[in-house]
Amino acid sequence: MTCAWRMAAAGAILAAPLAAWGADAMTEPDREIQQLLAGLEKQSWVAWKARDALFFEGFLSDDHIEVGPFGFIDKATVVAGVGSPACKVESYFVGEIRFTRLAGDSAVLNYRAEQKTTCGGAAVPSPAWATSVYVKRGGKWLNVLYQQTPLPAPK
């Protein structure tokens, strides 16, 4: 995942709804999609650490965007960034992934992520809330939006 962040206040807004979501009301098809998308999301972290731009070329939709402190980043920029030596991922942790079906062919994943990563020599803020939005196109689930919100520093 590239260095994409939003204001920490958004994390507080997401925290309450995330705590209320549960898997108990999920249908079997939703469980299957949740497992598939969670697997893709975890593969993206493996690929991020390995600088596997080819994975991201097939994982991201052509209209993919990431939201960061300087605006929007498109697919080409993400793929180029992942494949470059600009960022070094030493370690990462993906917490419990929450799944929400938005419509028949769209879903969102939310989770807490931690990483020990530097980009251009600067540490990537960690931990953070992560959001990934997926859409099924041409029979394949693709990531159309990714965004991270750093958690506030402990007081």
C-alpha positions in Angstrom: 0.0 0.0 0.0 1.4 3.3 -0.8 1.8 6.2 1.6 -1.9 7.2 1.7 -3.3 8.9 4.8 -6.3 11.1 5.8 -6.8 13.2 8.9 -6.7 11.2 12.2 -10.2 12.5 13.1 -11.7 10.3 10.4 -10.4 7.3 12.3 -12.5 8.3 15.3 -15.6 8.5 13.1 -14.9 5.0 11.7 -14.2 3.4 15.1 -17.7 3.3 16.4 -19.4 1.7 13.3 -16.6 -0.8 12.9 -17.1 -2.0 16.5 -20.8 -2.6 15.7 -20.3 -4.7 12.6 -20.3 -8.4 13.0 -20.2 -11.5 10.9 -23.3 -13.1 12.6 -25.8 -11.7 10.1 -23.8 -12.6 7.0 -25.2 -14.9 4.4 -23.1 -17.8 3.0 -22.4 -16.0 -0.3 -21.3 -12.9 1.7 -18.9 -15.1 3.7 -17.4 -16.6 0.6 -16.9 -13.1 -0.9 -15.5 -11.9 2.4 -12.9 -14.7 2.4 -12.0 -14.1 -1.2 -11.5 -10.3 -0.7 -9.7 -10.7 2.6 -7.3 -13.1 0.8 -6.8 -10.5 -2.0 -6.2 -7.8 0.6 -3.6 -9.9 2.4 -1.9 -10.8 -0.9 -1.6 -7.0 -1.6 0.4 -6.6 1.6 2.7 -9.4 0.6 3.1 -7.8 -2.8 3.7 -4.4 -1.3 6.5 -5.7 0.8 8.0 -7.6 -2.1 7.7 -4.6 -4.5 5.6 -6.8 -6.8 4.2 -4.2 -9.2 2.9 -6.9 -11.5 0.5 -8.1 -8.8 -0.9 -4.5 -8.4 -1.3 -4.2 -12.2 -3.9 -7.0 -12.1 -5.3 -6.3 -8.6 -6.2 -2.6 -9.2 -9.0 -1.4 -11.5 -8.0 0.9 -14.3 -9.8 3.7 -12.6 -8.3 2.9 -9.1 -7.6 5.8 -6.8 -5.8 6.2 -3.5 -6.5 9.1 -1.3 -3.5 10.7 0.3 -2.4 13.9 2.0 -1.6 15.5 -1.3 -4.7 14.4 -3.2 -5.5 11.4 -5.4 -3.1 8.9 -6.8 -4.0 6.8 -9.8 -3.3 3.2 -10.7 -0.2 4.0 -12.8 1.3 6.0 -10.0 0.6 3.2 -7.5 2.0 0.5 -9.7 5.2 2.6 -10.4 5.6 3.4 -6.7 5.2 -0.2 -5.5 7.8 -1.4 -8.1 10.3 1.3 -7.2 12.8 1.2 -4.3 11.4 4.4 -2.8 9.6 2.5 0.0 11.0 -0.3 2.2 8.6 -2.5 4.1 10.3 -4.2 7.0 7.2 -5.7 8.5 3.4 -5.4 8.6 0.4 -6.7 10.4 -3.2 -6.8 9.1 -5.8 -7.0 11.9 -9.3 -8.4 11.8 -10.9 -7.5 8.5 -14.5 -6.2 8.5 -16.6 -6.8 5.4 -19.6 -4.8 4.2 -21.5 -5.7 1.0 -22.4 -2.4 -0.7 -24.4 -4.0 -3.6 -24.3 -7.2 -5.6 -20.9 -6.5 -7.2 -19.3 -4.1 -4.7 -18.0 -4.4 -1.1 -15.8 -2.6 1.3 -13.1 -4.0 3.7 -12.1 -2.1 6.8 -9.3 -3.1 9.2 -6.4 -1.9 11.4 -3.0 -2.2 9.8 0.4 -1.8 11.3 3.6 -1.5 9.3 7.3 -0.6 9.8 7.8 1.1 6.4 9.9 4.0 5.2 9.2 5.9 2.0 11.9 8.3 0.9 13.5 7.9 4.2 10.4 9.0 6.2 8.5 6.6 8.4 5.0 5.7 7.2 2.5 6.6 10.1 1.4 3.4 11.9 -0.9 2.0 13.1 -3.8 3.1 10.8 -7.3 2.3 9.8 -7.4 1.0 6.2 -10.3 1.0 3.8 -10.4 -0.9 0.5 -13.4 -0.8 -1.9 -13.8 -3.7 -4.4 -16.0 -4.0 -7.5 -16.6 -7.1 -9.5 -16.0 -6.4 -13.2 -15.7 -9.0 -16.0 -16.0 -11.8 -13.4 -13.0 -10.5 -11.4 -12.9 -8.6 -8.1 -10.8 -5.4 -8.4 -9.7 -2.8 -5.9 -11.1 0.6 -6.9 -10.2 2.6 -3.8 -7.7 2.4 -1.0 -7.2 4.8 1.8 -5.5 4.8 5.2 -6.2 7.0 8.3 -3.4 7.1 10.9 -4.5 6.5 14.4 -3.8 9.3 16.9 -0.5 9.0 18.8 -1.0 7.7 22.4 -1.1 10.4 25.0 
